[in-house]
Amino acid sequence: MKPIGTYQTRQVFWFDYDQFQLDQLPKKDWLCLATSDIDPNDQKFEKLVRHSIDNGILEFKGHGKFGEKIHDLFDEIITQMEVVENHEPISVMTTWHNDETLADTFWDCFFATCLPETADLDNISIICTDLKGNDRSNELKKILERFENGWIPE
């Protein structure tokens, strides 16, 4: 995982989906912005979801052509864990952003989140990834610069 920058006290990191080193992900209080232009209905994505739930993810944002699909898959896995596997209730907010730009959805990671009262608001990490394996970290760095210059979505 590589650092991208910090904005509004939130550290932003890039997670290389191709390398898939789940042990690099935070252990608590983090958001995930996953963009996907491919259908991710596979065991790899399910492993990511289960690991995320077991390691303190607070919110998941699906973006791109398959943003709604990965949001739905995340919710289906939550239901499977709770109903079939008798997992304790899981409180992860999931959203999808098919028709929004990456910048708009990234902005939501700072200003449009639904965080539980237990979240350490001063220590929230944002983990970004592309399920196709594209490294978009430089693009996100440029978007962070736009945020710092006062840009907000329309």
DSSP file (Angstrom, degrees, kcal/mol; ACC not computed):
  #  RESIDUE AA STRUCTURE BP1 BP2  ACC     N-H-->O    O-->H-N    N-H-->O    O-->H-N    TCO  KAPPA ALPHA  PHI   PSI    X-CA   Y-CA   Z-CA
    1    1 A M              0   0    0      0, 0.0    14,-0.2     0, 0.0   126,-0.0   0.000 360.0 360.0 360.0 137.1    0.0    0.0    0.0
    2    2 A K  E     -A   14   0A   0     12,-2.2    12,-3.3     0, 0.0     2,-0.1  -0.943 360.0-113.7-121.7 142.2    1.4    3.4   -0.8
    3    3 A P  E     -A   13   0A   0      0, 0.0    10,-0.3     0, 0.0     3,-0.1  -0.431  25.9-179.6 -69.4 140.7    0.5    6.8    0.7
    4    4 A I  E     -     0   0A   0      8,-3.3     2,-0.3     1,-0.4     9,-0.2   0.745  52.9 -79.9-105.2 -40.4   -1.1    9.3   -1.6
    5    5 A G  E     -A   12   0A   0      7,-1.3     7,-3.2     2,-0.0    -1,-0.4  -0.969  38.8 -88.9 162.2-173.7   -1.5   12.2    0.8
    6    6 A T  E     +A   11   0A   0     -2,-0.3     2,-0.3     5,-0.2     5,-0.2  -0.990  33.6 169.5-132.3 139.6   -3.6   13.7    3.6
    7    7 A Y  E >  S+A   10   0A   0      3,-2.0     3,-2.4    -2,-0.4    -2,-0.0  -0.976  71.7   0.5-149.4 137.0   -6.6   15.9    3.5
    8    8 A Q  T 3  S-     0   0    0     -2,-0.3     3,-0.1     1,-0.3    -1,-0.1   0.880 129.4 -60.3  51.6  42.3   -9.0   17.0    6.3
    9    9 A T  T 3  S+     0   0    0      1,-0.2     2,-0.6   114,-0.1    -1,-0.3   0.434 111.9 122.9  64.9   4.0   -6.9   14.9    8.7
   10   10 A R  E <   -A    7   0A   0     -3,-2.4    -3,-2.0   113,-0.1     2,-0.3  -0.839  56.9-141.0 -99.4 123.8   -7.6   11.8    6.7
   11   11 A Q  E     -Ab   6 125A   0    113,-0.9   115,-2.9    -2,-0.6     2,-0.4  -0.628  15.8-151.5 -80.1 138.2   -4.7    9.8    5.3
   12   12 A V  E     -Ab   5 126A   0     -7,-3.2    -8,-3.3    -2,-0.3    -7,-1.3  -0.931  15.2-178.2-116.4 134.3   -5.2    8.4    1.8
   13   13 A F  E     -Ab   3 127A   0    113,-2.8   115,-2.7    -2,-0.4     2,-0.5  -0.931  23.9-130.7-130.8 153.0   -3.5    5.3    0.5
   14   14 A W  E     -Ab   2 128A   0    -12,-3.3   -12,-2.2    -2,-0.3     2,-0.6  -0.917  18.3-157.6-103.0 127.1   -3.4    3.3   -2.7
   15   15 A F        -     0   0    0    113,-3.1     2,-1.0    -2,-0.5   115,-0.5  -0.925  15.2-136.2-105.3 120.3   -4.1   -0.4   -2.4
   16   16 A D     >  -     0   0    0     -2,-0.6     4,-2.1     1,-0.2     5,-0.4  -0.652  15.5-166.7 -78.5 104.6   -2.7   -2.4   -5.4
   17   17 A Y  T  4 S+     0   0    0     -2,-1.0    -1,-0.2   113,-0.3   114,-0.1   0.805  84.3  57.9 -65.0 -30.2   -5.5   -4.9   -6.1
   18   18 A D  T  4 S+     0   0    0      1,-0.2    -1,-0.2   112,-0.1    -2,-0.1   0.891 109.6  42.9 -68.4 -38.6   -3.3   -7.0   -8.3
   19   19 A Q  T  4 S-     0   0    0     -3,-0.3    -2,-0.2     2,-0.1    -1,-0.2   0.841  90.4-166.2 -75.5 -32.5   -0.8   -7.6   -5.5
   20   20 A F     <  +     0   0    0     -4,-2.1     2,-1.3     1,-0.2     3,-0.1   0.869  17.2 168.8  52.5  51.1   -3.7   -8.2   -3.1
   21   21 A Q    >   -     0   0    0     -5,-0.4     3,-2.1     1,-0.2     4,-0.3  -0.716   8.0-179.7 -94.4  86.2   -1.7   -8.0    0.1
   22   22 A L  G >  S+     0   0    0     -2,-1.3     3,-1.7     1,-0.3    -1,-0.2   0.764  72.8  70.6 -61.3 -28.0   -4.7   -7.8    2.5
   23   23 A D  G 3  S+     0   0    0      1,-0.3    -1,-0.3    -3,-0.1    -2,-0.1   0.652  89.0  65.5 -65.9 -12.8   -2.4   -7.6    5.6
   24   24 A Q  G <  S+     0   0    0     -3,-2.1    -1,-0.3     2,-0.0    -2,-0.2   0.683  81.6  99.0 -79.4 -18.6   -1.5   -4.1    4.4
   25   25 A L  S <  S-     0   0    0     -3,-1.7     5,-0.0    -4,-0.3    -3,-0.0  -0.306  86.1 -93.0 -70.1 153.4   -5.0   -2.8    5.0
   26   26 A P        -     0   0    0      0, 0.0    -1,-0.1     0, 0.0     3,-0.1  -0.114  21.4-137.3 -60.7 163.4   -5.8   -0.9    8.2
   27   27 A K  S    S+     0   0    0      1,-0.3     2,-0.3    29,-0.1     3,-0.1   0.562  78.8   4.8 -99.0 -13.1   -7.2   -2.8   11.3
   28   28 A K  S    S+     0   0    0      1,-0.1    -1,-0.3    28,-0.1    97,-0.2  -0.985 108.4  26.0-165.1 158.1   -9.8   -0.2   12.1
   29   29 A D  S    S+     0   0    0     27,-0.7    96,-1.8    -2,-0.3     2,-0.3   0.941  76.6 132.0  53.9  67.2  -11.6    3.1   11.2
   30   30 A W  E     -dc  57 125A   0     26,-1.2    28,-3.4    94,-0.2    29,-1.0  -0.983  44.1-144.0-145.2 157.2  -11.2    3.2    7.4
   31   31 A L  E     -dc  59 126A   0     94,-2.6    96,-3.1    -2,-0.3     2,-0.5  -0.857  14.7-146.1-114.1 151.5  -13.2    3.8    4.2
   32   32 A C  E     -dc  60 127A   0     27,-2.3    29,-3.2    -2,-0.3     2,-0.6  -0.984   9.1-169.1-123.0 128.8  -12.7    2.1    0.9
   33   33 A L  E     -dc  61 128A   0     94,-2.6    96,-2.2    -2,-0.5     2,-0.5  -0.955  16.6-179.4-110.5 109.1  -13.2    3.7   -2.5
   34   34 A A  E     -dc  62 129A   0     27,-2.6    29,-2.7    -2,-0.6     2,-0.4  -0.946   9.0-164.1-114.0 125.3  -13.1    0.9   -5.1
   35   35 A T  E     -dc  63 130A   0     94,-2.4    96,-2.5    -2,-0.5    97,-0.4  -0.860  10.6-178.7-107.1 144.1  -13.5    1.7   -8.7
   36   36 A S        +     0   0    0     27,-2.5    30,-2.9    -2,-0.4    31,-0.2  -0.950  30.3 170.2-149.9 124.9  -14.4   -1.0  -11.2
   37   37 A D  S    S+     0   0    0     -2,-0.4     2,-0.3    28,-0.2    -1,-0.1   0.170  77.2  66.3-109.4  12.4  -14.9   -1.2  -15.0
   38   38 A I  S    S-     0   0    0     28,-0.0    28,-0.1     0, 0.0    93,-0.1  -0.929  97.2 -98.5-128.2 155.9  -14.9   -5.0  -14.8
   39   39 A D        -     0   0    0     -2,-0.3    -2,-0.1     1,-0.1    26,-0.0  -0.637  35.1-168.8 -74.3 114.9  -17.3   -7.4  -13.3
   40   40 A P        +     0   0    0      0, 0.0     2,-2.5     0, 0.0     5,-0.3   0.140  36.9 135.2 -95.4  21.6  -15.7   -8.3  -10.0
   41   41 A N        +     0   0    0      4,-0.1     2,-0.3     3,-0.1    -2,-0.1  -0.422  44.1 106.5 -74.8  79.3  -18.0  -11.2   -9.0
   42   42 A D  S  > S-     0   0    0     -2,-2.5     4,-1.7     1,-0.0     3,-0.2  -0.900  85.0 -96.6-147.2 174.1  -15.2  -13.6   -7.9
   43   43 A Q  H  > S+     0   0    0     -2,-0.3     4,-2.5     1,-0.2     5,-0.2   0.804 116.4  62.6 -67.3 -29.2  -13.6  -15.1   -4.9
   44   44 A K  H  > S+     0   0    0      2,-0.2     4,-2.0     1,-0.2    -1,-0.2   0.938 105.4  45.1 -62.2 -46.5  -10.9  -12.4   -4.8
   45   45 A F  H  > S+     0   0    0     -5,-0.3     4,-2.5     1,-0.2    -1,-0.2   0.909 111.4  53.3 -64.3 -40.8  -13.5   -9.7   -4.2
   46   46 A E  H  X S+     0   0    0     -4,-1.7     4,-2.7     1,-0.2     5,-0.2   0.902 107.2  51.7 -61.3 -39.6  -15.3  -11.7   -1.6
   47   47 A K  H  X S+     0   0    0     -4,-2.5     4,-2.5     2,-0.2     5,-0.2   0.909 109.4  50.6 -61.8 -41.4  -12.0  -12.2    0.3
   48   48 A L  H  X S+     0   0    0     -4,-2.0     4,-2.5     2,-0.2    -2,-0.2   0.936 112.0  47.2 -60.7 -46.5  -11.4   -8.4    0.2
   49   49 A V  H  X S+     0   0    0     -4,-2.5     4,-2.6     2,-0.2     5,-0.2   0.946 113.8  46.0 -62.0 -50.2  -14.9   -7.8    1.6
   50   50 A R  H  X S+     0   0    0     -4,-2.7     4,-2.2     1,-0.2    -1,-0.2   0.910 114.0  48.4 -61.8 -42.7  -14.6  -10.4    4.4
   51   51 A H  H  X S+     0   0    0     -4,-2.5     4,-0.7    -5,-0.2    -1,-0.2   0.917 111.3  51.3 -62.5 -42.2  -11.2   -9.2    5.3
   52   52 A S  H ><>S+     0   0    0     -4,-2.5     5,-2.0    -5,-0.2     3,-0.8   0.919 110.0  48.5 -61.5 -45.1  -12.5   -5.6    5.4
   53   53 A I  H ><5S+     0   0    0     -4,-2.6     3,-0.9     1,-0.3    -1,-0.2   0.902 111.9  49.2 -62.8 -41.5  -15.4   -6.4    7.6
   54   54 A D  H 3<5S+     0   0    0     -4,-2.2    -1,-0.3     1,-0.2    -2,-0.2   0.601 112.3  51.7 -73.5 -10.0  -13.2   -8.3   10.0
   55   55 A N  T <<5S-     0   0    0     -3,-0.8    -1,-0.2    -4,-0.7    -2,-0.2  -0.161 121.2 -87.9-127.4  40.2  -10.7   -5.4   10.1
   56   56 A G  T < 5 +     0   0    0     -3,-0.9   -26,-1.2     1,-0.2   -27,-0.7   0.671  57.1 169.0  76.9  22.8  -12.8   -2.3   10.9
   57   57 A I  E   < -d   30   0A   0     -5,-2.0    -1,-0.2   -28,-0.2   -26,-0.2  -0.484  11.1-174.2 -66.1 140.1  -14.0   -0.9    7.6
   58   58 A L  E     +     0   0A   0    -28,-3.4    35,-1.8     1,-0.4     2,-0.3   0.745  63.7  10.8-103.4 -34.6  -16.6    1.8    8.2
   59   59 A E  E     -de  31  93A   0    -29,-1.0   -27,-2.3    33,-0.2     2,-0.4  -0.999  55.9-157.2-151.8 144.7  -17.8    2.5    4.7
   60   60 A F  E     -de  32  94A   0     33,-2.7    35,-2.2    -2,-0.3     2,-0.5  -0.992   7.6-166.2-126.6 126.9  -17.5    1.1    1.2
   61   61 A K  E     -de  33  95A   0    -29,-3.2   -27,-2.6    -2,-0.4     2,-0.5  -0.956   6.7-156.5-116.4 117.3  -18.0    3.2   -1.9
   62   62 A G  E     +de  34  96A   0     33,-3.0    35,-2.1    -2,-0.5     2,-0.3  -0.803  20.3 178.7 -91.8 130.3  -18.3    1.4   -5.3
   63   63 A H  E     +de  35  97A   0    -29,-2.7   -27,-2.5    -2,-0.5     3,-0.3  -0.906  31.1  31.6-131.1 155.5  -17.4    3.6   -8.3
   64   64 A G  S >  S-     0   0    0     33,-1.5     3,-2.1    -2,-0.3     4,-0.4  -0.430 107.1 -32.1  99.6-170.6  -17.2    3.2  -12.0
   65   65 A K  T 3  S+     0   0    0      1,-0.3     3,-0.2    -2,-0.1   -28,-0.2   0.836 145.4  34.3 -54.6 -36.6  -19.1    1.1  -14.6
   66   66 A F  T 3> S+     0   0    0    -30,-2.9     4,-2.5    -3,-0.3    -1,-0.3   0.021  82.6 118.3-108.9  26.4  -19.7   -1.6  -12.0
   67   67 A G  H <> S+     0   0    0     -3,-2.1     4,-1.8     1,-0.2    -1,-0.2   0.913  79.4  44.5 -57.9 -46.2  -20.0    0.6   -8.9
   68   68 A E  H  > S+     0   0    0     -4,-0.4     4,-2.7    -3,-0.2    -1,-0.2   0.895 112.0  53.9 -67.2 -38.5  -23.5   -0.5   -8.2
   69   69 A K  H  > S+     0   0    0      2,-0.2     4,-2.7     1,-0.2    -2,-0.2   0.921 110.0  45.2 -63.5 -44.1  -22.6   -4.1   -8.7
   70   70 A I  H  X S+     0   0    0     -4,-2.5     4,-2.2     2,-0.2    -1,-0.2   0.862 112.5  52.6 -71.4 -31.5  -19.7   -4.1   -6.3
   71   71 A H  H  X S+     0   0    0     -4,-1.8     4,-2.2    -5,-0.3    -2,-0.2   0.939 111.6  46.4 -61.5 -47.3  -21.9   -2.2   -3.8
   72   72 A D  H  X S+     0   0    0     -4,-2.7     4,-2.6     1,-0.2    -2,-0.2   0.906 111.4  51.2 -62.9 -42.6  -24.5   -4.9   -4.1
   73   73 A L  H  X S+     0   0    0     -4,-2.7     4,-2.3     2,-0.2    -1,-0.2   0.909 108.3  52.1 -61.7 -41.5  -22.0   -7.7   -3.8
   74   74 A F  H  X S+     0   0    0     -4,-2.2     4,-2.1     1,-0.2    -1,-0.2   0.944 111.7  46.4 -58.6 -48.1  -20.6   -6.2   -0.6
   75   75 A D  H  X S+     0   0    0     -4,-2.2     4,-2.4     1,-0.2    -2,-0.2   0.876 109.9  53.8 -63.3 -38.2  -24.2   -6.1    0.8
   76   76 A E  H  X S+     0   0    0     -4,-2.6     4,-2.6     2,-0.2    -1,-0.2   0.893 108.4  49.4 -63.7 -39.0  -24.8   -9.7   -0.3
   77   77 A I  H  X S+     0   0    0     -4,-2.3     4,-2.6     2,-0.2    -1,-0.2   0.897 109.2  52.5 -67.5 -39.8  -21.7  -10.8    1.5
   78   78 A I  H  X S+     0   0    0     -4,-2.1     4,-2.5     2,-0.2     5,-0.2   0.943 111.1  47.3 -57.9 -47.5  -22.8   -8.9    4.6
   79   79 A T  H  X>S+     0   0    0     -4,-2.4     4,-3.0     1,-0.2     5,-0.6   0.916 111.0  51.4 -61.6 -44.2  -26.2  -10.7    4.5
   80   80 A Q  I  X>S+     0   0    0     -4,-2.6     5,-1.8     1,-0.2     4,-1.3   0.924 111.8  47.2 -57.4 -46.2  -24.6  -14.1    4.0
   81   81 A M  I  <5S+     0   0    0     -4,-2.6     6,-2.8     3,-0.2    -2,-0.2   0.910 119.0  39.2 -64.9 -42.7  -22.3  -13.5    7.0
   82   82 A E  I  <5S+     0   0    0     -4,-2.5     4,-0.3     4,-0.2    -2,-0.2   0.935 125.9  31.4 -74.8 -46.9  -25.1  -12.4    9.3
   83   83 A V  I  <5S+     0   0    0     -4,-3.0    -3,-0.2    -5,-0.2    -2,-0.2   0.929 131.9  25.3 -83.1 -47.8  -28.0  -14.7    8.2
   84   84 A V  I  <<S+     0   0    0     -4,-1.3    -3,-0.2    -5,-0.6    -4,-0.1   0.879 130.6  36.9 -87.5 -40.0  -26.2  -17.9    7.2
   85   85 A E  S   <S-     0   0    0     -5,-1.8    -3,-0.2    -4,-0.1    -1,-0.1   0.420  99.9-126.5 -96.7   1.5  -23.0  -17.7    9.2
   86   86 A N        +     0   0    0     -4,-0.3    -4,-0.2    -6,-0.3    -3,-0.1   0.825  45.6 170.0  57.0  35.2  -24.5  -16.1   12.3
   87   87 A H        -     0   0    0     -6,-2.8    -1,-0.2    -7,-0.1     3,-0.1  -0.459  43.3 -97.6 -69.4 146.9  -22.0  -13.3   12.3
   88   88 A E        -     0   0    0      1,-0.2    -1,-0.1    -2,-0.1    -7,-0.0  -0.259  63.9 -66.9 -59.2 158.0  -22.8  -10.5   14.7
   89   89 A P        -     0   0    0      0, 0.0     2,-0.5     0, 0.0    -1,-0.2  -0.173  52.3-142.7 -53.2 138.0  -24.6   -7.5   13.1
   90   90 A I        -     0   0    0     -3,-0.1     2,-0.6   -12,-0.1    -8,-0.0  -0.910  11.4-165.7-109.1 125.3  -22.3   -5.7   10.6
   91   91 A S        +     0   0    0     -2,-0.5     2,-0.5   -38,-0.1    -1,-0.0  -0.608  33.4 139.4-113.1  70.5  -22.6   -1.9   10.4
   92   92 A V        -     0   0    0     -2,-0.6     2,-0.3    23,-0.1   -33,-0.2  -0.963  44.2-140.6-113.9 121.6  -20.8   -1.0    7.2
   93   93 A M  E     -e   59   0A   0    -35,-1.8   -33,-2.7    -2,-0.5     2,-0.4  -0.643  21.1-167.6 -77.7 133.9  -22.4    1.7    5.0
   94   94 A T  E     +e   60   0A   0     -2,-0.3     2,-0.3   -35,-0.2   -33,-0.2  -0.974   9.5 173.8-124.7 141.3  -22.2    1.0    1.3
   95   95 A T  E     -e   61   0A   0    -35,-2.2   -33,-3.0    -2,-0.4     2,-0.3  -0.937  18.1-141.3-137.7 160.8  -22.9    3.4   -1.6
   96   96 A W  E     -e   62   0A   0     -2,-0.3   -33,-0.2   -35,-0.2   -28,-0.1  -0.943  10.5-174.1-127.3 152.8  -22.5    3.2   -5.4
   97   97 A H  E     +e   63   0A   0    -35,-2.1   -33,-1.5    -2,-0.3     3,-0.5  -0.559  22.3 150.8-145.2  69.1  -21.4    5.9   -7.8
   98   98 A N  S    S+     0   0    0    -35,-0.2    -1,-0.1     1,-0.2   -35,-0.1   0.899  78.6  36.4 -71.4 -41.3  -21.8    4.7  -11.4
   99   99 A D  S    S+     0   0    0      2,-0.1     2,-0.3   -36,-0.0    -1,-0.2   0.148  99.3  93.3-104.8  19.4  -22.4    8.0  -13.0
  100  100 A E  S    S-     0   0    0     -3,-0.5   -36,-0.3   -36,-0.1    -3,-0.1  -0.774  77.3-108.4-108.6 155.5  -20.1   10.3  -11.0
  101  101 A T     >  -     0   0    0     -2,-0.3     4,-2.1     1,-0.1     5,-0.2  -0.340  30.7-111.8 -72.6 162.8  -16.6   11.2  -11.7
  102  102 A L  H  > S+     0   0    0      1,-0.2     4,-2.8     2,-0.2     5,-0.2   0.893 119.7  55.3 -60.9 -39.3  -13.8    9.7   -9.6
  103  103 A A  H  > S+     0   0    0      2,-0.2     4,-2.4     1,-0.2    -1,-0.2   0.921 107.1  48.8 -61.1 -45.1  -13.2   13.2   -8.2
  104  104 A D  H  > S+     0   0    0      2,-0.2     4,-1.5     1,-0.2    -1,-0.2   0.929 115.0  44.0 -60.8 -45.8  -16.8   13.6   -7.1
  105  105 A T  H  X S+     0   0    0     -4,-2.1     4,-0.7     1,-0.2    -2,-0.2   0.889 112.1  52.5 -68.8 -38.9  -16.8   10.1   -5.4
  106  106 A F  H >< S+     0   0    0     -4,-2.8     3,-1.1     1,-0.2     4,-0.4   0.902 105.3  55.8 -61.9 -41.6  -13.4   10.8   -3.8
  107  107 A W  H >X S+     0   0    0     -4,-2.4     3,-1.9     1,-0.3     4,-1.7   0.883  99.2  61.5 -57.3 -39.3  -14.8   14.0   -2.4
  108  108 A D  H 3X S+     0   0    0     -4,-1.5     4,-2.0     1,-0.3    -1,-0.3   0.776  90.4  68.5 -59.5 -26.5  -17.6   12.0   -0.7
  109  109 A C  H << S+     0   0    0     -3,-1.1    -1,-0.3    -4,-0.7    -2,-0.2   0.712 111.3  32.7 -65.8 -18.6  -14.9   10.1    1.3
  110  110 A F  H <4 S+     0   0    0     -3,-1.9    -2,-0.2    -4,-0.4    -1,-0.2   0.733 135.3  19.4-105.0 -31.1  -14.2   13.4    3.1
  111  111 A F  H  < S+     0   0    0     -4,-1.7    -3,-0.2     1,-0.2    -2,-0.2   0.538 118.5  50.4-124.8  -9.8  -17.6   15.1    3.3
  112  112 A A  S  < S+     0   0    0     -4,-2.0     2,-0.3    -5,-0.3    -1,-0.2  -0.524  75.5 129.7-132.3  67.2  -20.4   12.6    2.7
  113  113 A T        -     0   0    0     -3,-0.2     2,-0.6    -2,-0.2    -4,-0.1  -0.850  49.8-144.0-120.0 155.7  -19.8    9.7    5.0
  114  114 A C        +     0   0    0     -2,-0.3   -21,-0.3   -21,-0.1    -2,-0.0  -0.856  32.5 176.1-117.9  91.8  -21.9    7.9    7.5
  115  115 A L        -     0   0    0     -2,-0.6   -23,-0.1   -23,-0.1   -56,-0.0  -0.770  28.2-117.4-103.9 142.2  -19.6    7.0   10.4
  116  116 A P    >   -     0   0    0      0, 0.0     3,-1.7     0, 0.0    -1,-0.1  -0.283  28.9-109.5 -71.1 161.5  -20.6    5.4   13.6
  117  117 A E  T 3  S+     0   0    0      1,-0.3     4,-0.2     3,-0.0    -2,-0.0   0.778 116.7  62.6 -60.0 -27.0  -20.2    7.1   17.0
  118  118 A T  T 3  S+     0   0    0      2,-0.1    -1,-0.3     3,-0.0     2,-0.1   0.592  78.4 112.3 -77.2 -10.7  -17.4    4.8   17.8
  119  119 A A  S <  S-     0   0    0     -3,-1.7     2,-1.4     1,-0.1     3,-0.1  -0.382  73.2-127.0 -67.5 138.2  -15.2    5.9   14.9
  120  120 A D    >   -     0   0    0      3,-0.2     3,-2.5     1,-0.2    -1,-0.1  -0.719  25.7-165.9 -82.8  93.2  -12.1    7.8   15.8
  121  121 A L  T 3  S+     0   0    0     -2,-1.4     3,-0.5     1,-0.3    -1,-0.2   0.695  82.3  56.0 -61.7 -21.1  -12.8   10.8   13.6
  122  122 A D  T 3  S+     0   0    0      1,-0.2    -1,-0.3    -3,-0.1    -2,-0.1   0.514 110.8  45.0 -86.7  -4.6   -9.3   12.2   13.9
  123  123 A N  S <  S+     0   0    0     -3,-2.5     2,-0.5  -113,-0.1    -1,-0.2  -0.266  73.0 140.8-136.3  49.3   -7.8    8.9   12.6
  124  124 A I        -     0   0    0     -3,-0.5  -113,-0.9  -115,-0.2     2,-0.3  -0.805  33.5-156.7 -93.3 131.0   -9.8    7.8    9.6
  125  125 A S  E     -bc  11  30A   0    -96,-1.8   -94,-2.6    -2,-0.5     2,-0.5  -0.812   4.6-148.3-104.0 149.1   -7.9    6.3    6.7
  126  126 A I  E     -bc  12  31A   0   -115,-2.9  -113,-2.8    -2,-0.3     2,-0.5  -0.978  10.7-164.6-118.1 120.8   -9.1    6.2    3.1
  127  127 A I  E     -bc  13  32A   0    -96,-3.1   -94,-2.6    -2,-0.5     2,-0.4  -0.920   6.8-167.8-108.6 125.0   -8.0    3.2    1.0
  128  128 A C  E     +bc  14  33A   0   -115,-2.7  -113,-3.1    -2,-0.5     2,-0.3  -0.875  12.5 163.1-114.2 144.1   -8.5    3.5   -2.8
  129  129 A T  E     - c   0  34A   0    -96,-2.2   -94,-2.4    -2,-0.4     2,-0.5  -0.985  32.0-137.6-153.9 161.1   -8.2    0.7   -5.3
  130  130 A D  E >   - c   0  35A   0   -115,-0.5     3,-2.0    -2,-0.3  -113,-0.3  -0.986  12.1-151.7-123.7 117.9   -9.0   -0.2   -8.9
  131  131 A L  T 3  S+     0   0    0    -96,-2.5   -95,-0.1    -2,-0.5    -1,-0.1   0.638  96.4  61.3 -68.4 -12.8  -10.3   -3.7   -9.3
  132  132 A K  T 3  S-     0   0    0    -97,-0.4    -1,-0.3     2,-0.1   -96,-0.1   0.599 117.6-112.6 -84.6 -12.4   -9.0   -3.8  -12.8
  133  133 A G    <   +     0   0    0     -3,-2.0     2,-0.2     1,-0.3    -2,-0.1   0.441  65.7 147.1  96.8   0.3   -5.5   -3.3  -11.4
  134  134 A N        -     0   0    0      1,-0.1     2,-0.9     2,-0.0    -1,-0.3  -0.490  49.2-129.4 -69.9 137.9   -4.9    0.2  -12.8
  135  135 A D        +     0   0    0     -2,-0.2     3,-0.2     1,-0.1     4,-0.1  -0.804  35.6 166.7 -89.2 108.4   -2.7    2.4  -10.6
  136  136 A R     >  +     0   0    0     -2,-0.9     4,-2.2     1,-0.2     5,-0.2   0.120  38.9 113.5-108.0  19.1   -4.7    5.6  -10.3
  137  137 A S  H  > S+     0   0    0      1,-0.2     4,-2.1     2,-0.2    -1,-0.2   0.876  76.1  50.8 -62.6 -39.1   -2.7    7.0   -7.4
  138  138 A N  H  > S+     0   0    0     -3,-0.2     4,-1.9     2,-0.2    -1,-0.2   0.897 109.2  51.6 -66.3 -38.4   -1.3    9.9   -9.4
  139  139 A E  H  > S+     0   0    0      1,-0.2     4,-1.8     2,-0.2    -2,-0.2   0.909 110.7  48.4 -61.2 -42.8   -4.8   10.9  -10.6
  140  140 A L  H  X S+     0   0    0     -4,-2.2     4,-2.5     2,-0.2    -2,-0.2   0.852 106.8  56.1 -68.6 -34.5   -5.9   10.9   -6.9
  141  141 A K  H  X S+     0   0    0     -4,-2.1     4,-1.8     2,-0.2    -1,-0.2   0.918 108.4  48.2 -60.9 -42.7   -2.9   13.0   -5.9
  142  142 A K  H  X S+     0   0    0     -4,-1.9     4,-1.8     1,-0.2    -2,-0.2   0.875 110.1  51.7 -66.0 -37.0   -4.0   15.6   -8.5
  143  143 A I  H  X S+     0   0    0     -4,-1.8     4,-2.3     2,-0.2    -2,-0.2   0.913 106.4  54.1 -66.2 -41.0   -7.6   15.5   -7.2
  144  144 A L  H  X S+     0   0    0     -4,-2.5     4,-2.5     1,-0.2    -2,-0.2   0.895 106.0  53.3 -58.1 -39.7   -6.3   16.1   -3.7
  145  145 A E  H  X S+     0   0    0     -4,-1.8     4,-1.3     1,-0.2    -1,-0.2   0.898 107.4  51.3 -61.6 -40.1   -4.5   19.2   -4.9
  146  146 A R  H  <>S+     0   0    0     -4,-1.8     5,-2.4     2,-0.2     3,-0.3   0.914 108.9  50.9 -63.1 -42.0   -7.8   20.4   -6.4
  147  147 A F  H ><5S+     0   0    0     -4,-2.3     3,-2.1     1,-0.2    -2,-0.2   0.931 107.6  52.8 -59.0 -45.8   -9.5   19.8   -3.0
  148  148 A E  H 3<5S+     0   0    0     -4,-2.5    -1,-0.2     1,-0.3    -2,-0.2   0.781 105.7  55.3 -62.0 -26.7   -6.7   21.8   -1.3
  149  149 A N  T 3<5S-     0   0    0     -4,-1.3    -1,-0.3    -3,-0.3    -2,-0.2   0.308 128.5 -96.6 -89.8   8.9   -7.4   24.7   -3.8
  150  150 A G  T < 5 +     0   0    0     -3,-2.1    -3,-0.2     1,-0.3    -2,-0.1   0.523  67.1 157.6  96.1   6.3  -11.1   24.7   -2.8
  151  151 A W      < +     0   0    0     -5,-2.4    -1,-0.3    -6,-0.1    -2,-0.0  -0.406  12.2 175.9 -66.9 137.9  -12.7   22.6   -5.5
  152  152 A I        -     0   0    0     -2,-0.1   -48,-0.1     0, 0.0    -5,-0.0  -0.976  35.7 -95.7-135.5 153.3  -16.0   21.1   -4.7
  153  153 A P              0   0    0      0, 0.0     0, 0.0     0, 0.0     0, 0.0  -0.250 360.0 360.0 -64.0 155.7  -18.4   19.0   -6.9
  154  154 A E              0   0    0      0, 0.0   -50,-0.0     0, 0.0     0, 0.0   0.474 360.0 360.0 -68.7 360.0  -21.2   20.8   -8.6
